[in-house]
């Protein structure tokens, strides 16, 4: 009787072990599948457009994207208005002013995220950036503000909001694309991200890049914005 009981217990333990391993494998598979599909930024490369851009100041023609103040970011797309450089990938990219001789003449890129951010979860955001060849100065501290609603002003101003995520890297490359990345622990409920310059000049590090440029206005090309929970990138 003891031998039979021992054998049954052994088989039961093996069965529980097999079931546990299957459950773990399924959970891991579901997590990987979820992560692969979960870029929180819709239309991250400005590929999808309502209609092709025909001139400047037409960012809103890119699906999901819009400006936040009276500034007028550009949409460049191979189906219409093209820039002097090619996008990092695909057919589209944005153009935006992050630094200006007139301090308030700045522009922002804004989009509603696919999902609301979860409280206490860590997220990683990245983008590709390239300084316009006609810009004199590169800068650091490109910021991203997260909110339950988007920022809005009908004035051409620099927002006074404190960005929760700051790309500290110096964005000074005009001959190649540069990847900026940073992490953010969510407060919970954030649904919009607004990217731009939130800092007064004395908080920013500037670097002269193109001495032939006549204007201190710094225009950047932006492409391939990506955001996901850190657990998905580990």
C-alpha positions as CSV (number, residue, x, y, z in Angstrom):
1,X,0.0,0.0,0.0
2,X,2.8,2.4,0.8
3,X,4.5,1.7,-2.5
4,X,1.3,2.4,-4.4
5,X,0.7,5.6,-2.4
6,X,4.3,6.7,-3.0
7,X,3.9,6.0,-6.7
8,X,0.7,8.0,-7.0
9,X,2.3,11.0,-5.2
10,X,5.2,10.8,-7.5
11,X,2.9,10.9,-10.6
12,X,0.9,13.7,-9.1
13,X,4.0,15.8,-8.4
14,X,5.3,15.2,-12.0
15,X,1.8,16.2,-13.3
16,X,1.8,19.5,-11.2
17,X,5.3,20.2,-12.5
18,X,4.3,19.7,-16.1
19,X,1.2,21.9,-15.7
20,X,3.3,24.6,-14.0
21,X,5.8,24.6,-16.8
22,X,3.1,24.8,-19.4
23,X,1.4,27.7,-17.6
24,X,4.8,29.5,-17.3
25,X,5.5,29.0,-21.0
26,X,2.1,30.2,-22.0
27,X,2.4,33.3,-19.8
28,X,5.8,34.0,-21.2
29,X,4.5,33.6,-24.8
30,X,1.6,35.9,-24.1
31,X,3.9,38.5,-22.6
32,X,6.3,38.4,-25.6
33,X,3.4,38.6,-28.0
34,X,1.9,41.6,-26.1
35,X,5.2,43.4,-26.0
36,X,6.0,43.0,-29.7
37,X,2.7,44.6,-30.6
38,X,2.8,47.3,-28.0
39,X,4.3,50.5,-29.3
40,X,2.3,53.1,-27.3
41,X,2.8,55.7,-30.0
42,X,0.3,55.5,-32.9
43,X,1.8,56.3,-36.3
44,X,5.3,56.5,-34.9
45,X,7.0,57.2,-38.2
46,X,4.4,59.7,-39.6
47,X,3.7,57.2,-42.4
48,X,-0.1,57.3,-42.3
49,X,-1.5,60.6,-43.6
50,X,-5.0,61.9,-44.2
51,X,-3.8,63.5,-47.5
52,X,-0.3,64.1,-48.7
53,X,1.4,67.4,-47.5
54,X,1.7,70.1,-50.2
55,X,3.5,72.7,-48.2
56,X,4.8,73.7,-44.8
57,X,2.8,73.9,-41.5
58,X,0.8,70.7,-42.2
59,X,1.7,68.3,-39.4
60,X,-2.0,67.7,-38.7
61,X,-2.2,65.8,-42.0
62,X,-0.3,63.0,-40.3
63,X,-2.9,60.7,-38.6
64,X,-3.0,61.2,-34.8
65,X,-0.4,64.0,-34.6
66,X,-0.9,67.7,-33.9
67,X,0.8,70.7,-32.5
68,X,0.1,72.0,-29.0
69,X,0.6,75.8,-29.3
70,X,0.4,78.3,-32.1
71,X,3.6,76.9,-33.6
72,X,3.2,75.0,-36.9
73,X,5.4,71.9,-37.1
74,X,6.0,70.4,-40.6
75,X,5.1,67.1,-42.0
76,X,7.5,65.7,-44.7
77,X,6.4,62.8,-46.7
78,X,7.6,61.1,-49.9
79,X,4.1,61.3,-51.3
80,X,4.2,65.1,-51.2
81,X,6.4,67.7,-49.5
82,X,9.9,66.4,-49.2
83,X,12.9,67.6,-47.1
84,X,16.5,67.8,-48.3
85,X,17.2,64.6,-46.3
86,X,15.4,61.2,-46.2
87,X,13.4,59.9,-43.2
88,X,15.2,57.5,-40.9
89,X,12.8,54.8,-42.1
90,X,9.8,54.7,-44.4
91,X,8.2,57.7,-46.1
92,X,7.4,60.2,-43.3
93,X,9.0,62.4,-40.6
94,X,8.2,65.6,-38.8
95,X,10.0,69.0,-38.6
96,X,9.9,71.1,-35.5
97,X,11.6,74.1,-33.9
98,X,13.1,73.4,-30.4
99,X,15.3,76.5,-30.1
100,X,14.7,80.0,-31.4
101,X,16.2,83.5,-31.4
102,X,12.8,84.5,-30.1
103,X,12.5,82.4,-26.9
104,X,8.8,81.8,-27.1
105,X,8.8,80.8,-30.8
106,X,8.9,77.1,-30.1
107,X,7.0,74.1,-31.5
108,X,5.7,70.9,-30.0
109,X,4.6,67.5,-31.2
110,X,1.7,65.9,-29.5
111,X,-0.1,62.6,-29.7
112,X,-2.6,60.5,-27.8
113,X,-1.1,57.3,-26.7
114,X,-2.7,54.0,-27.6
115,X,-3.1,52.9,-24.0
116,X,-3.2,54.8,-20.6
117,X,0.0,54.5,-18.6
118,X,-0.3,52.4,-15.4
119,X,0.6,53.7,-12.0
120,X,4.1,52.7,-10.8
121,X,5.1,51.0,-14.0
122,X,8.3,52.0,-15.7
123,X,8.2,53.0,-19.4
124,X,11.0,53.5,-21.9
125,X,10.5,56.1,-24.7
126,X,12.8,56.8,-27.6
127,X,12.9,58.8,-30.8
128,X,15.3,59.5,-33.7
129,X,16.3,63.1,-34.2
130,X,18.4,65.0,-36.7
131,X,19.4,68.6,-36.6
132,X,18.6,70.6,-39.8
133,X,21.6,71.4,-41.9
134,X,20.6,75.1,-41.8
135,X,20.6,75.3,-38.0
136,X,23.5,76.9,-36.1
137,X,23.0,75.3,-32.7
138,X,22.3,71.9,-31.2
139,X,20.8,71.5,-27.8
140,X,20.1,69.0,-25.0
141,X,17.1,68.5,-22.8
142,X,14.4,67.7,-25.3
143,X,11.4,67.1,-22.9
144,X,8.3,65.0,-22.9
145,X,5.3,65.9,-20.8
146,X,2.7,63.3,-20.0
147,X,-0.9,64.2,-19.1
148,X,-4.4,62.9,-18.8
149,X,-5.3,65.5,-21.5
150,X,-3.1,67.2,-24.1
151,X,-1.5,70.6,-23.7
152,X,-3.0,73.5,-25.7
153,X,-2.4,77.2,-26.2
154,X,-3.5,79.4,-29.0
155,X,-0.4,81.5,-28.4
156,X,3.2,80.8,-29.7
157,X,4.7,80.2,-26.2
158,X,7.0,78.0,-24.4
159,X,5.0,75.8,-22.0
160,X,5.9,76.2,-18.3
161,X,4.9,72.6,-17.5
162,X,7.7,70.5,-16.0
163,X,8.4,67.5,-18.3
164,X,8.4,64.2,-16.5
165,X,10.9,62.7,-19.0
166,X,13.9,64.5,-20.3
167,X,16.3,63.3,-23.1
168,X,19.5,64.6,-21.6
169,X,21.7,63.7,-24.6
170,X,23.0,66.5,-26.8
171,X,21.1,66.5,-30.1
172,X,23.8,67.9,-32.4
173,X,24.0,65.5,-35.4
174,X,23.1,67.1,-38.7
175,X,24.7,64.5,-41.0
176,X,23.1,61.4,-39.4
177,X,20.2,60.3,-37.3
178,X,20.6,60.1,-33.5
179,X,18.6,58.0,-31.1
180,X,17.5,59.6,-27.9
181,X,16.0,57.5,-25.1
182,X,14.9,57.8,-21.5
183,X,12.7,56.1,-18.9
184,X,9.7,57.3,-16.9
185,X,7.8,55.8,-14.0
186,X,4.1,56.6,-14.5
187,X,1.8,58.2,-12.0
188,X,-1.1,56.5,-13.7
189,X,-3.7,57.8,-16.1
190,X,-1.4,59.6,-18.5
191,X,-2.8,59.4,-22.0
192,X,-1.0,62.2,-24.0
193,X,2.6,62.9,-24.7
194,X,3.8,66.3,-25.8
195,X,7.4,66.6,-27.0
196,X,9.4,69.8,-27.2
197,X,11.5,72.3,-25.3
198,X,10.3,73.3,-21.8
199,X,13.4,74.9,-20.5
200,X,14.7,78.5,-20.4
201,X,18.0,79.0,-22.1
202,X,20.1,79.0,-19.0
203,X,19.0,75.5,-18.2
204,X,20.0,74.2,-21.7
205,X,23.5,73.3,-23.0
206,X,24.0,74.7,-26.5
207,X,26.6,73.6,-29.0
208,X,27.5,75.5,-32.2
209,X,27.4,73.0,-35.0
210,X,27.1,74.9,-38.3
211,X,29.0,78.2,-38.3
212,X,27.7,79.0,-41.8
213,X,24.1,79.2,-40.5
214,X,22.8,82.8,-40.0
215,X,20.0,82.0,-37.6
216,X,20.1,80.7,-34.1
217,X,16.8,78.9,-34.7
218,X,17.3,75.1,-34.2
219,X,15.0,73.0,-36.4
220,X,14.9,69.2,-36.0
221,X,13.7,66.3,-38.0
222,X,11.9,63.7,-35.8
223,X,11.1,60.1,-36.8
224,X,10.3,56.6,-35.3
225,X,9.0,57.5,-31.8
226,X,8.7,54.4,-29.6
227,X,7.3,53.8,-26.2
228,X,6.7,50.7,-24.2
229,X,6.7,49.2,-20.6
230,X,10.3,48.5,-19.5
231,X,9.4,44.9,-18.8
232,X,8.9,44.5,-22.5
233,X,12.4,45.7,-23.4
234,X,14.2,43.6,-20.9
